[in-house]
């Protein structure tokens, strides 16, 4: 049965993965974030205790 011969299919698989691994990663890594994150302030926000009317 010729379809069980792994030689041409393994070569096709290897070359296709080689092409995918050389073409796709630079395209994905070329994307930039549109908004850079802004640094948060280091001081903690002032928290107040809640005034529970039923206690």
ROLOLO-133051 format. One record per residue: x, y, z of N, C-alpha, C, CB in turn; residue in three letters; residue number from 1. Coordinates in steps of 0.02 Angstrom, whole numbers, m for minus. Glycine has a CB too. Example, Ala and Ser with C-alpha at 12.3 -4.5 7.8 and 13.67 -1.06 7.14 Angstrom:
residues 2
> n_u / n_v / n_w / ca_u / ca_v / ca_w / c_u / c_v / c_w / cb_u / cb_v / cb_w / residuo / num
> 660 / m284 / 390 / 615 / m225 / 390 / 660 / m165 / 390 / 565 / m224 / 452 / ala / 1
> 642 / m112 / 354 / 684 / m53 / 357 / 645 / 2 / 394 / 704 / m30 / 286 / ser / 2
This chain:
residues 55
> n_u / n_v / n_w / ca_u / ca_v / ca_w / c_u / c_v / c_w / cb_u / cb_v / cb_w / residuo / num
> 43 / m59 / 0 / 0 / 0 / 0 / 45 / 62 / 0 / m49 / 0 / 62 / unk / 1
> 41 / 103 / m50 / 88 / 160 / m55 / 76 / 215 / m4 / 85 / 189 / m124 / unk / 2
> 15 / 221 / 23 / 3 / 275 / 70 / 36 / 264 / 137 / m72 / 284 / 80 / unk / 3
> 63 / 204 / 150 / 97 / 191 / 212 / 171 / 207 / 208 / 88 / 119 / 232 / unk / 4
> 195 / 228 / 151 / 265 / 247 / 143 / 274 / 316 / 175 / 286 / 247 / 67 / unk / 5
> 313 / 322 / 229 / 318 / 386 / 264 / 365 / 436 / 231 / 340 / 375 / 335 / unk / 6
> 403 / 416 / 183 / 455 / 460 / 156 / 428 / 525 / 126 / 494 / 423 / 103 / unk / 7
> 380 / 525 / 79 / 359 / 590 / 53 / 318 / 630 / 103 / 319 / 581 / m11 / unk / 8
> 278 / 598 / 144 / 236 / 635 / 190 / 276 / 665 / 247 / 182 / 590 / 217 / unk / 9
> 327 / 630 / 269 / 369 / 659 / 321 / 408 / 719 / 295 / 417 / 606 / 349 / unk / 10
> 430 / 716 / 233 / 466 / 773 / 204 / 418 / 832 / 195 / 496 / 753 / 136 / unk / 11
> 357 / 819 / 174 / 308 / 874 / 166 / 293 / 904 / 234 / 243 / 848 / 133 / unk / 12
> 284 / 863 / 285 / 271 / 888 / 352 / 329 / 929 / 378 / 257 / 830 / 400 / unk / 13
> 390 / 905 / 368 / 449 / 941 / 392 / 457 / 1008 / 357 / 512 / 898 / 382 / unk / 14
> 450 / 1009 / 292 / 458 / 1072 / 255 / 402 / 1122 / 270 / 461 / 1058 / 180 / unk / 15
> 342 / 1097 / 279 / 287 / 1143 / 295 / 297 / 1174 / 365 / 219 / 1107 / 292 / unk / 16
> 319 / 1134 / 414 / 333 / 1163 / 480 / 393 / 1210 / 477 / 346 / 1107 / 531 / unk / 17
> 442 / 1194 / 437 / 499 / 1239 / 430 / 477 / 1306 / 401 / 553 / 1207 / 386 / unk / 18
> 433 / 1305 / 352 / 407 / 1367 / 323 / 365 / 1405 / 374 / 365 / 1353 / 260 / unk / 19
> 322 / 1369 / 411 / 280 / 1402 / 462 / 323 / 1433 / 516 / 231 / 1352 / 492 / unk / 20
> 375 / 1399 / 537 / 417 / 1425 / 592 / 463 / 1481 / 570 / 457 / 1370 / 622 / unk / 21
> 474 / 1490 / 505 / 515 / 1546 / 482 / 474 / 1605 / 459 / 560 / 1523 / 427 / unk / 22
> 412 / 1595 / 439 / 371 / 1650 / 412 / 326 / 1680 / 466 / 329 / 1626 / 353 / unk / 23
> 293 / 1639 / 505 / 241 / 1663 / 551 / 269 / 1700 / 612 / 199 / 1606 / 573 / unk / 24
> 320 / 1676 / 648 / 342 / 1712 / 708 / 363 / 1784 / 697 / 398 / 1675 / 739 / unk / 25
> 400 / 1802 / 645 / 415 / 1873 / 636 / 353 / 1916 / 624 / 462 / 1882 / 577 / unk / 26
> 303 / 1888 / 590 / 242 / 1925 / 580 / 204 / 1936 / 645 / 196 / 1889 / 529 / unk / 27
> 204 / 1886 / 688 / 169 / 1892 / 752 / 208 / 1939 / 799 / 161 / 1823 / 786 / unk / 28
> 273 / 1934 / 799 / 313 / 1975 / 844 / 318 / 2048 / 820 / 383 / 1946 / 850 / unk / 29
> 298 / 2062 / 759 / 300 / 2130 / 733 / 242 / 2173 / 760 / 299 / 2130 / 657 / unk / 30
> 192 / 2142 / 790 / 136 / 2180 / 815 / 156 / 2220 / 877 / 77 / 2134 / 832 / unk / 31
> 129 / 2279 / 882 / 142 / 2323 / 939 / 78 / 2333 / 977 / 171 / 2391 / 916 / unk / 32
> 85 / 2345 / 1042 / 27 / 2363 / 1082 / 7 / 2435 / 1067 / 41 / 2353 / 1158 / unk / 33
> m57 / 2449 / 1055 / m76 / 2518 / 1039 / m69 / 2566 / 1098 / m146 / 2520 / 1013 / unk / 34
> m80 / 2541 / 1158 / m77 / 2583 / 1217 / m27 / 2554 / 1266 / m147 / 2591 / 1250 / unk / 35
> 24 / 2593 / 1280 / 72 / 2570 / 1330 / 41 / 2578 / 1399 / 139 / 2610 / 1325 / unk / 36
> 54 / 2532 / 1444 / 25 / 2539 / 1511 / 54 / 2598 / 1549 / 35 / 2474 / 1551 / unk / 37
> 12 / 2633 / 1584 / 35 / 2691 / 1623 / 57 / 2667 / 1692 / m21 / 2745 / 1628 / unk / 38
> 111 / 2695 / 1718 / 133 / 2674 / 1785 / 84 / 2699 / 1838 / 204 / 2700 / 1799 / unk / 39
> 70 / 2657 / 1885 / 25 / 2675 / 1939 / 64 / 2712 / 1994 / m11 / 2613 / 1968 / unk / 40
> 28 / 2752 / 2033 / 61 / 2787 / 2088 / 77 / 2737 / 2144 / 16 / 2844 / 2114 / unk / 41
> 129 / 2753 / 2182 / 152 / 2707 / 2233 / 114 / 2716 / 2299 / 226 / 2714 / 2245 / unk / 42
> 82 / 2773 / 2309 / 46 / 2783 / 2372 / m20 / 2745 / 2371 / 35 / 2858 / 2386 / unk / 43
> m38 / 2719 / 2429 / m99 / 2679 / 2433 / m160 / 2725 / 2438 / m96 / 2632 / 2494 / unk / 44
> m214 / 2705 / 2407 / m275 / 2747 / 2414 / m301 / 2743 / 2486 / m329 / 2724 / 2364 / unk / 45
> m328 / 2799 / 2508 / m353 / 2802 / 2577 / m420 / 2765 / 2580 / m361 / 2876 / 2601 / unk / 46
> m423 / 2716 / 2623 / m484 / 2678 / 2631 / m517 / 2699 / 2696 / m471 / 2602 / 2630 / unk / 47
> m582 / 2705 / 2693 / m620 / 2724 / 2753 / m664 / 2666 / 2773 / m663 / 2788 / 2740 / unk / 48
> m675 / 2660 / 2838 / m719 / 2606 / 2861 / m792 / 2623 / 2843 / m711 / 2594 / 2937 / unk / 49
> m830 / 2571 / 2832 / m899 / 2582 / 2814 / m941 / 2595 / 2876 / m926 / 2522 / 2776 / unk / 50
> m989 / 2637 / 2868 / m1034 / 2652 / 2922 / m1098 / 2611 / 2911 / m1050 / 2729 / 2926 / unk / 51
> m1102 / 2553 / 2945 / m1159 / 2509 / 2937 / m1216 / 2534 / 2982 / m1140 / 2436 / 2953 / unk / 52
> m1272 / 2553 / 2953 / m1327 / 2581 / 2995 / m1362 / 2527 / 3036 / m1378 / 2616 / 2951 / unk / 53
> m1357 / 2464 / 3020 / m1395 / 2414 / 3057 / m1353 / 2381 / 3112 / m1420 / 2361 / 3010 / unk / 54
> m1294 / 2405 / 3126 / m1256 / 2378 / 3182 / m1252 / 2426 / 3238 / m1186 / 2360 / 3160 / unk / 55
